Amino acid sequence: MAEVAQEIARVLGPHTHVEEHGLFPALAGDFPDQIAALEAEHRRIEAMLAEAADGTTPADPTWPDRLMEAMALLRDHILKEQDGVFPAALANLSTEEWEAVEAARAAVGGALSR
C-alpha cells in the first residue's frame, strides 16, 4: 500500500501544481468557496499520502483504512473537478488565463514523464 501511495503522490503532484498555479487562481474570483474547498482537499490527500513517503507502510494500524478514506476523497474530488471546475473553466477563462494554465503545465511537464 505504501508503494501505491507513493505512486499516487508522484502522479498527483504535477496535476495539483497545474491546478493551484494555473486553473484555480483564474477561477477563485468567481468561485472562492469552491476553490478553497478543493485546495483543502488537496492538502488532506497530500498529508495522507505523505505518511508513506519513505516507502514503508506506517506502523499506525489505522493507516490502511485512512488511506482508503483519502482515496474515496480523491475520487469525489476528481468528480467535482470533472463536473464543476473544468466546465466552469471552459465557460469563464480568458485566453490569458488559459495561457497561465499552460505555463503552469509547462513548468511541471518534465515531472509528468518521469
N, C-alpha and C positions, 0 to 999 in steps of 0.2 A: 504494500500500500504506500509505503514511503517513496518508493521509486516512481509510482504512478503520480503521487502528489508533486514530486519534483518535475516530472514531465509536464503536468498541467500548468504549474507555475512558469515553466520555461515558455510555453506557448502563450499563456495569458499575458505575460509581461509586455511584449510589444503591442499586443491588442489594447491593453489598458493604457499604455503610453499614447497611442494614437487617439483614443477616446478623450483622455484627460488633457491632452495638449493641443488637440485639433478640434474634435467634434463637440465636446462638452462646453468649452468656453463659448463657442458660437451659439449654442442653444440656451446657455444659462440665463441670459437676459429675459427670454420669453418663458422659460420653464425652470425657474430657480429651485423650487422644492423638489421637483422630479430629478434634476441633475444632482442635487445634493444627496438625495437618497441613493442614487446609483453609485456615486463616489463612495458613500458609506459602505455599500455592499462590496465594492472593490476592496476596501480596507479589511472588512471582515473575512473575505475569501483569502486575501493575501496573508493575513495573520494565521489563518488555519493552515494554509499550505506551508508557511514558513516554519512551522513546528517540525517539519520533516526535511528541512533544507540541507541537513548534513547527510541525508540518505538513509538514516536509520529510523525505524518506527519508534515514535515516542513511547516511553515507558508507561505513560498515563493510560490506564485501561479503558478510559472513556474516549480516547483519541479516535479509534476507528468509527465509532458512532458519530462523533463530532465532525469527522471528515465527511461522512456520508451526508450529514446535515448541510455542510458547506457546499457539497456538490448539488444538493437539492436547491440551495440558494442560488448557485451558479446557473442551474437550469432555468429557474424562474427569472433571474437577471437577464439571461440571453433572450428569453421571450419578451421581456419588457423592451429590450433594445430592438428586437425584430419587429414588434408590433407597435411600438411607440416612438422610440428615438429615431430609428432610421427613416420611417415615413415623415416624421417631423423635419428631419434634416433635409430630405428631398424637397419638401414644400417650402422651407424657410431660409436655407443657406444661400448666401450670395456667392458670386464667383470668387471673391476674395476669401471668403470663409472656407470654401472648398479647397482653395489653394493652401490655406493654413493646415487643413486636414492632410492634404497630400505632403506638405512639408514635414509634418509630424510623422507620417508614414515613412518618408524617405530617411528620416533620422534614425529609424529603427529597422530599416529594410534589411540590413545585414544580419540582424538578430533573428529574423524570421527564417532564414535559410540555414541557420546553424543546427 
